[in-house]
Amino acid sequence: MSILLKNAQVILPEVEGGVRSNCFVGTRNGRIDYLGGEEAGLTDRYDRIIDCTHKTVMPGFANAHNHAAMTLFRNYADDMKLMDWLFSKIFPLEDKLTDEAVYWASLLAMVEMIKGGTTVYSDMYFFMDSTVKAASEAGMRAVLSRGLQGESGGEDLDYRLKENLELYRQYHNSSDGRIKVMLGPHSVYTCSEAYLRKVVKASAEHGIPIQIHLSETKEEVRNAIEKYGMSPVRYLDRIGMLGNTTVAAHCVVVDDEDMDILAARGVQVVHNPGSNMKLASGIAPVSRMLEKGINVCLGTDGASSNNNLDMLEEMRMATYLQKVSTDDPTALPVDAVLRMATVNGARALGFEGLGTLAAGSPADMIILDTEQAQYYPKYNVRSALVYSGSSADVETVMINGSLVMEKRNLITLDEERILYKVNKWAMKLTQNS
């Protein structure tokens, strides 16, 4: 179906201060085929017209780092240090997971993401066939990887890496190109050097990008220096894991030499302000990374360490953190953080043209109700969105030219059933825990 959005105020994140009024956006065959003012006969060219008077249209958000099925552990283990949280609470519970549990928990994440305006996200977990099924049904774009941990550097691939490669073979560019696959080594502290080298080899042989947690805490960096004589960034660079198709989540504890390496290798960095604050991991030097030319984007991390998947909230926290940590109220301004949440994230995840509104771009858009008290007076809609907006303001969501939510009503997902199923699984998994 071809759809025309008319009379919209349009935000163009890739353009500094980019806002257009009384704009018409046409979509056909999953792409934007018109962006401009009203012209004779325009409305006759589309199957459906959506009136966006007093509404704001912009690209959907790119959540570039998430563990979707960890919605199942939301509010289960809070107020803990990262390593305690992981090893004493999360890892033991994950040992009890099944493919069905991951399927329903992934759907819960997609309910939340769609309702908050996220149209593409990146995931690292296991039972990923179930996540593929969930993303396909939801109509979302997803970049998926099987989480990898291991010690062996032998010639034989372990079962995790085999699963990740099979995931790539079966599902990369599936669902009309909405689903992509990466390799997902968890971190330098859960994978031996021999194992990481095995992942690097598989990546090179099959042309598969890599995503990894990197330099998330002082403890991780201290341990790497004690064990390898260098920071995690230098260590991964030495073994050949860093490149322009490497997505590095966190990068909180990095010095200038680390950042210079990330910039030189073209590594994509994902800032996760909510999770980093909650786990007291620190404040990533985002402003410095951007100054060095690093493509920095935004992610929520999993809902068990955040505890929501709200990209509008992440934008606000990201800019506030840079201002307070640098004593500079001009740090990470609105235009920069909007790019991080849209076009930068889409670039990191390998979706060409996504995160922008232009003829030929993928038709992934959201319609926001900006005719509310928090958007008045009408000075600057970009500032209002970042500093005053809420995920509840997202009214309609389109992915690949198809509506997945309209006027807050989900089209592809049965929210009530998903909530019921997830709660049942949560009670089952946490029994006797």
C-alpha positions in Angstrom: 0.0 0.0 0.0 1.2 3.5 -0.8 0.8 6.1 1.9 1.0 9.8 2.0 1.5 11.8 5.2 0.2 15.4 4.7 0.6 18.7 6.4 3.3 17.4 8.7 6.1 19.2 10.6 9.1 17.2 9.7 12.4 16.7 11.6 15.4 15.9 9.5 18.0 14.7 12.0 20.9 14.6 9.5 20.5 18.3 8.8 21.6 20.8 11.5 18.5 22.4 12.8 16.5 20.6 10.1 12.8 21.2 10.4 10.2 21.7 7.6 6.6 22.8 8.0 3.6 21.8 5.9 5.5 18.9 4.5 4.2 15.9 2.5 5.9 12.5 2.8 5.0 9.8 0.4 5.9 6.1 0.7 5.7 3.3 -1.9 7.2 -0.2 -1.9 8.9 0.3 1.4 10.6 3.5 0.5 10.0 7.2 0.6 9.2 8.4 -2.9 8.2 12.0 -2.2 9.3 14.7 0.3 8.2 18.2 -0.3 5.3 20.7 -0.4 1.8 20.2 -1.8 1.5 19.9 -5.5 -1.3 19.3 -8.0 -2.5 15.8 -8.1 -0.2 14.6 -5.3 -3.0 13.0 -3.1 -4.3 11.1 -6.1 -1.1 9.1 -6.4 -1.5 7.3 -3.1 -3.8 4.6 -1.7 -4.1 6.2 1.7 -3.7 9.7 3.1 -2.8 10.3 6.8 -3.4 13.9 8.0 -0.5 15.0 10.2 -1.8 18.5 10.9 -0.3 19.5 14.3 1.8 16.3 14.3 5.6 15.9 13.9 7.1 13.3 11.6 10.7 12.0 11.9 12.8 8.9 11.2 12.3 6.1 13.7 14.9 5.6 16.5 17.8 3.1 16.2 18.4 1.3 19.5 22.0 0.1 18.6 22.6 -2.1 21.7 20.0 -4.2 23.4 19.4 -7.7 24.8 15.7 -7.9 24.0 14.7 -11.0 25.9 16.2 -9.6 29.1 12.8 -7.8 29.5 12.1 -11.1 31.3 14.5 -10.0 34.1 13.3 -6.4 34.4 13.3 -5.3 38.0 14.5 -8.8 39.1 18.0 -7.8 40.3 18.6 -4.1 40.9 21.0 -2.0 42.9 24.0 -4.3 42.3 27.5 -4.0 40.9 27.9 -5.2 37.3 30.0 -8.3 37.9 27.8 -9.4 40.9 24.7 -8.7 38.9 25.9 -10.8 36.0 27.5 -13.7 37.7 25.3 -14.2 40.8 21.9 -13.2 39.4 21.6 -13.0 35.6 23.8 -15.8 34.3 22.2 -18.5 36.7 18.7 -17.4 35.5 19.8 -17.4 31.9 20.8 -21.1 32.3 17.1 -21.8 32.8 15.9 -20.1 29.6 14.1 -21.9 26.8 13.4 -20.9 23.2 9.8 -20.2 24.1 10.7 -17.9 27.0 13.1 -15.9 24.7 10.3 -15.7 22.1 7.8 -14.1 24.4 10.3 -11.9 26.2 11.6 -10.6 22.8 8.0 -9.8 21.8 7.6 -7.9 25.0 10.7 -5.8 24.1 9.2 -5.2 20.6 5.9 -4.0 22.1 7.9 -1.5 24.2 10.2 -0.4 21.4 7.5 0.1 18.8 5.4 2.1 21.3 8.5 4.3 21.9 9.3 4.9 18.3 12.2 2.5 17.8 12.1 0.9 14.3 15.5 -0.8 14.3 17.5 -2.4 17.1 20.5 -4.6 17.7 20.4 -7.7 19.9 22.9 -10.1 21.4 21.5 -13.1 23.1 20.8 -16.8 22.6 17.9 -18.9 21.2 18.1 -16.4 18.5 15.8 -18.3 16.1 13.1 -17.3 18.5 14.1 -13.7 18.3 14.1 -13.9 14.5 10.5 -15.2 14.7 9.5 -12.4 17.0 11.1 -9.7 14.9 9.5 -11.1 11.7 6.1 -11.1 13.3 6.4 -7.7 14.8 7.6 -6.2 11.5 10.7 -4.7 13.1 14.2 -4.2 11.7 16.7 -6.2 13.8 20.4 -6.9 13.8 20.9 -10.1 15.7 23.9 -12.0 17.0 24.2 -15.1 19.1 26.1 -14.2 22.3 29.5 -15.9 22.3 31.6 -17.0 25.3 34.4 -19.5 25.3 38.0 -20.5 26.0 38.9 -23.0 23.3 41.1 -22.0 20.5 41.0 -25.4 18.8 40.2 -25.9 15.2 36.7 -27.1 15.8 34.0 -24.5 16.2 32.2 -24.6 19.5 28.4 -24.9 19.4 27.8 -21.2 20.1 29.9 -20.0 17.1 28.3 -22.7 15.0 24.8 -21.4 16.0 25.9 -17.8 15.2 27.2 -18.8 11.7 24.0 -20.8 11.1 21.9 -17.8 12.1 23.8 -15.8 9.5 23.3 -18.4 6.8 19.6 -18.8 7.4 18.5 -15.3 8.3 20.9 -12.5 7.1 18.9 -10.1 4.9 15.7 -12.1 5.5 12.2 -10.7 6.1 12.5 -8.3 3.1 15.9 -7.3 4.2 14.7 -6.2 7.7 16.9 -8.7 9.5 20.7 -8.7 9.6 23.1 -10.9 11.5 26.4 -10.2 13.3 28.8 -12.2 15.3 28.4 -11.6 19.0 31.5 -12.2 21.2 30.4 -11.0 24.6 33.5 -9.4 26.0 37.2 -9.7 26.6 36.5 -11.0 30.1 34.2 -13.9 29.0 36.3 -15.0 25.9 39.9 -16.1 25.8 42.3 -14.6 23.3 42.3 -17.9 21.3 38.5 -17.8 21.2 38.4 -14.2 20.1 40.9 -14.9 17.4 38.6 -17.7 16.2 35.7 -15.2 16.0 38.0 -12.8 14.0 38.8 -15.6 11.6 35.1 -16.5 11.1 34.2 -12.8 10.6 36.9 -12.4 7.9 36.0 -15.7 6.1 32.3 -15.0 5.9 32.3 -11.2 5.8 30.2 -10.9 9.0 30.3 -7.8 11.2 31.0 -8.1 15.0 29.4 -6.5 18.0 31.0 -6.7 21.5 30.9 -5.1 24.9 34.0 -3.1 25.3 35.7 -1.1 28.2 32.4 -0.9 30.1 33.9 -0.6 33.7 37.1 0.3 35.5 37.3 -3.2 36.7 37.3 -4.6 33.2 40.0 -2.2 32.1 42.1 -2.9 35.2 41.9 -6.7 34.8 42.8 -6.4 31.1 45.9 -4.4 32.0 46.9 -6.9 34.6 46.3 -9.9 32.3 47.4 -8.5 28.9 49.5 -5.5 29.8 47.1 -3.2 27.9 43.6 -1.8 27.8 40.7 -3.8 26.3 40.7 -1.5 23.2 44.4 -2.0 22.5 44.0 -5.7 23.2 41.2 -6.1 20.6 43.2 -4.0 18.2 46.2 -6.3 18.6 44.2 -9.4 17.7 42.6 -7.7 14.7 39.0 -7.4 15.9 38.5 -3.7 15.4 37.3 -2.3 12.1 34.6 -0.2 10.5 32.1 -3.1 10.8 32.8 -3.6 14.5 30.1 -2.3 16.9 31.5 -1.7 20.4 29.0 -1.2 23.1 29.7 1.1 26.1 33.4 2.3 25.7 33.0 4.1 29.1 36.6 3.8 30.4 38.7 4.8 27.4 41.7 7.2 27.2 42.8 9.4 24.3 45.0 6.6 22.8 42.0 4.2 23.0 39.8 6.7 21.3 42.4 7.4 18.6 42.5 3.7 17.8 38.7 3.5 17.7 38.7 6.5 15.3 41.5 5.1 13.1 39.8 1.8 12.8 36.3 3.3 12.1 34.7 1.4 15.0 31.1 2.1 15.7 30.6 3.0 19.4 27.2 2.6 21.2 26.6 4.9 24.2 24.2 3.4 26.8 23.7 6.2 29.4 20.9 4.7 31.4 22.5 1.3 32.0 25.9 2.9 32.6 24.4 5.2 35.3 22.4 2.5 37.0 25.4 0.1 37.2 27.7 3.0 38.2 30.0 2.1 35.3 30.9 5.7 34.7 30.3 8.4 32.0 31.6 7.7 28.5 33.5 10.6 27.0 31.0 11.0 24.1 31.9 14.6 23.3 35.5 13.7 22.9 34.8 10.7 20.7 32.6 12.8 18.4 35.3 15.4 18.2 37.7 12.6 17.1 35.3 11.6 14.3 34.0 8.4 15.9 30.5 7.4 14.9 28.7 7.3 18.3 25.1 6.1 18.5 22.7 5.3 21.3 21.4 2.1 22.9 19.3 1.2 25.9 21.1 -2.0 26.8 18.8 -4.8 28.2 15.8 -3.9 30.3 17.3 -5.8 33.2 19.9 -3.0 33.7 18.1 0.1 32.5 15.1 -0.7 33.1 13.3 0.4 30.0 13.8 0.7 26.3 12.9 4.3 25.9 15.2 6.1 23.4 13.8 9.5 24.1 14.9 9.1 27.7 18.3 7.9 26.5 18.8 11.0 24.4 18.0 13.2 27.4 20.3 11.3 29.7 23.1 11.3 27.2 23.1 15.1 26.7 22.8 15.8 30.5 25.7 13.4 31.3 28.0 15.2 28.9 27.1 18.6 30.2 27.6 17.7 33.9 30.8 15.7 33.3 32.5 18.4 31.2 31.1 21.4 33.1 30.0 22.6 29.8 26.3 23.3 29.1 26.9 23.4 25.4 28.2 19.8 25.3 26.3 17.3 23.2 23.6 19.6 21.9 20.2 18.6 20.6 21.2 18.2 17.0 24.1 15.9 17.9 22.1 13.6 20.1 19.2 13.4 17.6 21.8 12.2 15.0 23.1 9.6 17.5 19.6 8.2 18.0 18.8 8.0 14.3 21.2 8.3 11.4 24.3 7.4 13.4 22.7 4.2 14.8 21.4 3.2 11.4 24.9 3.6 9.9 26.4 1.5 12.7 23.9 -1.3 12.1 24.5 -1.4 8.4 21.2 0.0 7.0 22.1 2.3 4.2 19.9 5.4 4.0 18.0 4.6 7.2 17.6 7.3 9.9 17.0 10.0 7.3 14.0 11.3 5.5 14.7 11.7 1.8 13.5 10.3 -1.5 14.8 6.8 -1.9 15.3 6.2 1.9 13.6 3.3 3.6 10.2 4.3 4.9 10.8 3.9 8.6 9.0 6.9 10.3 7.2 7.9 13.4 4.4 10.4 13.9 4.5 12.2 17.3 1.7 14.1 18.9 3.5 17.4 19.6 0.3 19.3 20.3 0.6 18.8 24.0 1.4 21.1 27.0 5.1 20.0 27.2 5.7 21.2 23.6 4.5 24.8 24.3 5.5 27.5 23.6 6.5 26.5 20.1 10.1 27.7 20.0 12.1 24.7 18.8 10.5 21.3 18.3 13.9 19.5 18.2 14.7 20.8 21.7 11.2 20.1 22.9 11.5 16.5 21.7 14.8 15.9 23.5 14.3 17.9 26.7 10.5 17.7 27.1 9.2 14.7 25.1 8.1 11.3 26.2 7.8 7.9 24.5 4.1 8.2 25.1 4.0 11.0 22.5 4.7 8.5 19.7 1.4 8.0 18.0 2.0 6.1 14.8 5.0 3.9 13.6 5.8 2.8 10.1 8.6 0.3 9.3 9.5 -0.6 5.7 6.4 1.3 4.5 4.0 -0.7 6.7 2.2 0.6 9.7 3.0 -1.4 12.8 1.2 1.0 15.2 -1.5 3.6 14.5 -2.8 6.1 17.0 -1.2 4.0 19.8 -2.9 0.8 18.7 -0.4 -2.0 17.9 -1.2 -3.6 14.5 1.2 -6.6 14.4 1.3 -7.6 18.0 -1.2 -8.8 20.6 0.0 -6.9 23.7 -2.4 -8.4 26.2 -1.4 -11.9 25.3 2.3 -11.1 25.3 2.1 -9.6 28.8 0.3 -12.6 30.1 2.8 -15.1 28.6 5.9 -13.1 29.9 4.5 -13.0 33.4 3.9 -16.7 33.5 7.5 -17.4 32.3 8.9 -14.9 34.8 7.2 -16.7 37.7 8.4 -20.1 36.4 12.0 -19.1 36.0 12.4 -17.3 39.3 10.7 -20.0 41.3 13.1 -21.1 44.1 15.7 -18.4 42.9 
